[in-house]
Amino acid sequence: MSPNTRKKVFVSGCFDILHSGHIAFLKEASQFGDLNVGLGSDKTVADLKGRKTINSEDERLYMLEALSCVHNVKVNRGSGILDFLDDMKALKPDIFIVNEDGHTPDKEQLCKDLCIEYKVLRRIPYANLPVRSTTSLRKETPIPYRIDLAGTWIDQPYVSKYNPGWAITASIEPTIEFNERSGMATSTRKKAIELWNDHLPMENPEKLAKILFRYDNDPGTKDVSGSQDSIGITMPGINRFYYQKEKYWPSKFETITDHSIIKWLEDRLYMVTLWPRPVDFVVLENTNITGVNVKKLTAAAEMAWEGLNKKNIQTFSKGFSASFNAQVKMFPKMLNDRISRVIDSHRDRALAWKLSGAGGGGYLIFISEVDIPNAIKVKVRIKDYWI
């Protein structure tokens, strides 16, 4: 193909701590044409990830420009997940390429609207090199995330006052860097990093959870962050915990550490990136918290737990779905038409779905027996730091 007929290829990202994974991605993308890179600004990274970049945008721009596989680099003018929008419209590329972690339904739809080919590349390391990501190299913050599976919201006294019950969470290894305001307990995780810097201490996990919960909620806090966030981050495995009426802290815990059950869940759990919750999003408007709805929530959590322990996909999926449906009944603002359209696009593959955290955006969590293309896979943390 002559230089005048080569296709214009566009990629966009942070490219902080430039590593072999970045190079492998950029070299593969450059095979499709002249590679143009949209670089996330320092401000965009701070807004999305809640942290400063290791290298400034000027340094990152310089390093990317030095790569022979890169045709051109510019700092994106916008903000948020689609910070590259104006730049891409101006460039008018033939192909837009992302990796698996960078895929979102909004990006895919944008390319359809602009008649741009959309490609998602898998993370494949070069030769015998290890798989690399910026998150894996940021050794100073290997603190886990948590994913809520069923029954959550019962950790709030204004919910549990109608009926006691269980919540279920799993502690997740930080194999990717999840977005801020996206239902992965990132604000509580930040508090854990403030407390313990780089690793969870070698202590009883329940004790750590109590310390983190208290640190996360200063005396007089009006909107108390539920204790399921602290528990989910500090306690390895898949946990369920029982809340008595109007209690902030659960009265009992049960944990799944069986590797076969954890692997069974990992194989069937997929996550699709949506968008961070809007800054002005308030889920506690027009709520419908009733005894009937709370009982449905708690019954669903018990069903999901039974399905997990038996590795019964029908029972687990039914409980998973029923839990989310009960949450949306109580907090209708969790779900909107935009999110519903993404759910609808996966109904042919997924058996069940829910939103991470309080909804409004974040991540869609799917349960499926078949692969969901371009979705994120997670790793449940099974290591206990307490001896």
N, C-alpha and C positions, 0 to 999 in steps of 0.2 A: 504494500500500500504506500503510495507516495505521500510526502509530507502534507500536500494540499488536500488529500482525501482522508487523512486519519481522523478518527472520531475524537470528539472532545469528551473526556471522562472527568467526573467530579466526585470528590470524596470530601468529607468534613469531619473534624474531630478536634480533640484537645492535643493529642500527641505529646503529653507531658512525660518526662523521663524516657526519651526516645530509646526503644529497645528492639530486640530481634523480631518480636511479634508485629510491631509497627512496620518494620522494614519488609517483612514477608507479605503483609497486607498491601503495602504500597507497590511493591514490585509486581504482585499478582494483578492489582488494579491497573497498573500501567500497561499490561499486555493487551488491554482492550482499546488503547488509544493514548492520546496526549493527556497526561494526568495533571489535573488542576486541583489544588488542595485549598479548602476553606478551613481556616484555623479558628477555633474557639478563643475568644478573648479572655483575659484574666478575669474580668467581671462575670462573664457567662459561666465560667468554670466555678467561680465562687458561689454564684446563685444556684447552680444545678447540683453541685456536689458538697456545698457547705464547707469548702476548704480553699486555701490558697494553692496555686500551682507551685511545683518545685522550681520550674524554669519559667521565666516571664514570657509573655507573648513575643517580645523582640528576640529572645534567645531561641524560642521554638521556631519562629519564622526563619531565622538564620540557619538552623540545623536542617530544616526541611528543604530550603533552597539549595543546600549543598548536595542533596541527593541526586544522582544522575537519572533516577527513574521519575523524578518530579519535574513537570514542565513549568508550573507556575504556582505560587502560594500567595494568598491574601488573608488578612484577618477579617473574619465575618463581621458585618456591620450590625447585625441584629442581636437578639438575646433569646434565651430559652432553648428548647430542644431544636427548634427550627430557626436558629440564629443565622443560618446560611441562606434563608429564603430569598432575600433581595439580591444577594450575590449570585445565586444560582439562576434566577430569572434573567439577570444581566448577561451571564455567561452563555445561557442556552445550551447546556451540554447535551450530548446524545445519550449518555449513560450516567446514572448516579449509582454509586457503589457504597455499601455499608458492610460491616461484619455482623455476626449474629447478635452481639451485645448492642449494636447500634440500630438494629431494626425496630421500627415502630409502624403501626398502621397508618399514622398521619404521613410519614415519609412516603410510604408506598402509594397512598392516595394522591399525594401531591404530584408524584411522578406521572400517575395516570392522567391527572388534570392537565399537566403540562406536556403530555406526550413524550416523556423521557423514559428510556428503558431503565428498569430498576433491578439491580442485582444484589444478592446477599451472599457474601463469601464466608466460608467456615474458617475457624481459627486453625490453621495447619502450620506447625513450625517447619522451618527449613531444615532438611537433612536430619541430623541427630540432635538438633538443638531442642531444649525444653520449650513447652508452650509458655509464652510470656504474655502478661498483661500489666498495665500500670499498677493495678491493685495488688498483684502478687509481688511487685517490687517495692511497694510502700510498706516496708516491714514495720514501720513505727505504729501502724494501726491495724493489727490483725484481729481486733475486737469483733466478735460475731454480730450479725444482724439477727432478726427474728422474723418468722413468718407466722401469721395467725391462720389457723386451719378451721376452727369451728367454735361457736359459743362465745366468742369474744364480744365485748360490751357488757358481759355479766360482771366484769371487774369494777363497774361503776355502780355505786350505791343507789343512784336514782333508777337503775335497771334492776338490780338484785333485790330491791325492796319488794318487788312483785313476786319473786320466786327465786330460790337459791339454785345453783347449778354449776356446771363445769365449763371451763374454757380450755382450748387446746392450742398449743403453739409448738413450733420447732425452732431450734437454734440453727442458724445457717452460717456456714463458713463464708468469709468475705472473698469469694472467688471473683466477684465483680463489684464495682462501686455503685451501689444503688443511689438513685436520685433523691434529693431532699424533698420533703413534703409529698412522699409517695407511699406511705403506709408500711414502711419497713423499720419503724422505730428508730429513724436516724437521729432524732433529737435526743432520745434517751441514750443512744449509742455515743453521741458526742459527750454526754455527761460521764459515761463510763471511761472515755478516753481522758477526760479532765481528771478523773479520779485515779486511774491506773496506768495512764499513758499508753503502753504498747501491748500488754498482755493482761488477761484476767489473773488475779493473784491465786496462789495455790491455797485455796480456802474452800470450805463447804459452799457449794453453789447457792443453796437457799440463803445462807448468811450474806453472800455477795449480792443476791437479788434484793434483800432487805436494805442493805447499805445503799445500793444504787437507787432504789425506789425513794428512799428518804432524801438522798442528795438531789434527785430529779424534781422533788416537790418541796420547796422551801416552806417553812411555816407560814400559813396565811395564803398559800396558793389557791386561787379561785377555781381554775380549771385543772383539776388534778389529773396528771398523766396516769393512766391505769397501770396497775402493777403487772399486768400480763406482758408489758414491754420489758420491764426489768427482768422478769422471770425468763422470758423467751431468750434474752441475750445471754444471761449468765448460766442457765441450766442446760447442759448438753442433752442431746437426744430429742425425742418427741415427748412433751409433757402435757398432762392435763391437771388442773387444779380446781378445787371446789370452793366456791364463795357462798358463805352463809348470807342471809339477808342483811343488806346495808353495810357490808364489810369491805374495806379496802384491800385486805390481805386474805388470801385463801386459808382455809382451815386444814386442808390435806392435799397431798400431791401423789400422782402416779406417773411413772416414767417408762417409756419404751426405749430400751437400749439394744434390743435384739437386732442384729445386723441384717437379718433377712427381711424383717418388717421395714426397716429404714430403707433398704435398697428397693423394696417393693414400692414404697411411696416415691422415692426419687425417680424411679423409672416411669412413673405415671403422672408426675407433676411437671407442669410447664408454666412459664410466665411470659407474658407479652407486655412490653413497655407501652404505657399510654402517654401521660404527660403529668407533670407535677400538679398537685391541687392548686387552684388559683389562690393567690394571697388572701383574697377577701372571702374565701369559701368558709361557710359556717354550717356544719352538719347538724347542729342542734337547733334548727329552725323547723317549725311545723312537724314536730315529732309525734309519734303515735305509740308511745310506750305504755302498753297495757298488760295485764296479767296473762291474757290469752297469748299475746305475741311473745312475751318472755318465756312462757312455758314451752312454746314451739321452739324457741331458741335453745333452751336447755335440753329438750328431748332430742333435738337434732344433733347436739354435741355428743350425747350418749350413743346415738346411732353411729356417728362417724368413728367414735373410739372403738366400738364393737367391730365395725368393718375393718379398721386398721389392724387390730389384733388378730383377726381371722384372715386377713389379706383377702377380704371379700369385696371385690370392686363394686358390686351392685349396692351392698349395704353402705359402704363408705361413701360412694357417690351420692346416694340418696340423702345421707346425713349432711354431707358437705353442701349440697344444694339447698336443703331445707334450712340449714343454718344461715346461709346467705339470704334466702328469701325472707326469713324472720327478721334479719337485720334491716333489710330494705323496708319491710313493713313498719318497723319502729323508727327508722331514719330515712325517709324517702329521698332526701337530698343526696344520699350516697350514690344513687344511680341517675343517669340522665340519658337523653336520646343519643348523644354522641357515643357514650360508652356502650349503649345497647346495640348500636350498629356494629361495633367491633365484636361483641358477643355473638351476634347473628352470623357474622362471617365465619365463625368457628363451630357452629352448631352441628355441622355434619361430621365433625371429628371428636368433639369433646363430650364427655359424659356428664360433667358438672363444672361449675365455675363460680368464682367469687372475686370480689375486689379486695386488694390489700388495704388494711387499715380502715380509715373512715370514709374511703371512697372519694368521689369527685374527680378522680384521676388516679395516678400511681401506677399500679400493675394489675393486670388481670391474671388470676391464677386458674389454670385449667387442669382438670383431671381427665386423662385420656389413655386408652389402651393402644392408640396408634400415634405415630409421630405428628406433632404440630409444627409445621415448617417455620423456621426462623425464630423459634421461641427460645427463651433462656432456660437452662437447666440449673438446678441448685444442688448443693451438697450439704446434707444435714451434719452438724457437728456432733461427733460421737465421743471425742476426747474429753475426759474430765480432768481438770487441772488440780483437783483436790486429791491428796494422797492420805 
